[in-house]
Amino acid sequence: MFDIDAYQDLAAPVSLDGVDFAAFRARPLSPDVLRCLRFMHDVESHTVCYLRDLLVTPSHADPRVTTFLTMWNYEEHWHGAALGKVLDAHGEPAGDARIGPMRARLGRSDRVAPILNATLGALLGEDFVAVHMTWGALNEWSTQAGYARLAERAGHPVLTELLDRIQRQEARHVAFYATEARRRLAASPRARRLVRWALKTKWAPVGSSVMPRSETEFLLRYLLDGPAGAQAIQRLDANVRKLPGLDGLHVVRGAATAYGVTATAPPEPARVAA
């Protein structure tokens, strides 16, 4: 069982001690890496709006879940702020200067989201929480993988250090979501059916619902094209298939292919003739 009290005591802004943001002026990141960071900054900074949408569902009734979501939102806010400092070091807008226009661009779709979530939650009842927890686990797994791949591709020691610190906090988020998903899926056949349906038909990469499709396509291709990306996709789908009732799914591979990612399956091992 995930120790929610211990997590509550540990939750804090990601540490920036010793992170030399001035180093980016001497050795700036490439335009492609900065484009990915803009995407990640905007999505992390939008977490409070995801929280808004979830608090109108049955998830709000479970005090363990709401305690976690409060701390999760707090830490995710600071992830966005930390990435904003990297953008700022490159002379790029960050924080309110980016977040305000992004939310204005969403318009009606953003206003409708909590209504749709509330309706879906009312229809599904308690089993909605299993969908939420499994969806959250996959989102956090994929976010971690995205940060790891960006650090690999950028090859910048200061960015690697910062992203490693963010990933360590994301690991706690993964632990809660995956623990809750596993427990709820094991307890309810209906939840397993609903989660399979939701992942197969509705799941999309993190941020794709609020960012332009062109930016989502760029991010996924930059991070996931090629053999290293294929291995990341395989690991993510394997994590999903280990959850109760979700064997046989290839959720991430399907989504990556839909966004134009190539080499989404590693090559078959060569067979040795008998």
Salt bridges, closest charged atoms under 4 A:
ASP42 OD1 - HIS41 ND1 2.82
ASP42 OD2 - ARG98 NH2 2.70
GLU44 OE2 - HIS79 ND1 3.75
ASP53 OD1 - ARG52 NE 2.67
ASP62 OD2 - ARG184 NH2 2.77
GLU75 OE2 - ARG172 NH2 2.76
GLU75 OE1 - HIS173 NE2 2.69
GLU76 OE1 - HIS79 ND1 3.22
GLU76 OE2 - HIS173 ND1 3.26
GLU92 OE1 - ARG38 NH1 2.90
ASP110 OD1 - HIS46 NE2 3.79
ASP110 OD1 - ARG52 NH2 3.10
GLU126 OE2 - ARG184 NH1 2.76
ASP127 OD2 - ARG190 NH1 2.99
GLU140 OE1 - HIS173 ND1 3.73
GLU152 OE1 - ARG149 NH1 2.63
GLU161 OE2 - ARG165 NE 2.66
GLU170 OE2 - HIS79 ND1 3.30
GLU170 OE1 - HIS173 ND1 3.22
GLU180 OE2 - ARG64 NH2 3.16
GLU180 OE1 - ARG183 NH2 2.81
GLU180 OE1 - ARG184 NE 3.15
GLU215 OE2 - ARG35 NH2 2.87
GLU217 OE2 - ARG213 NE 2.88
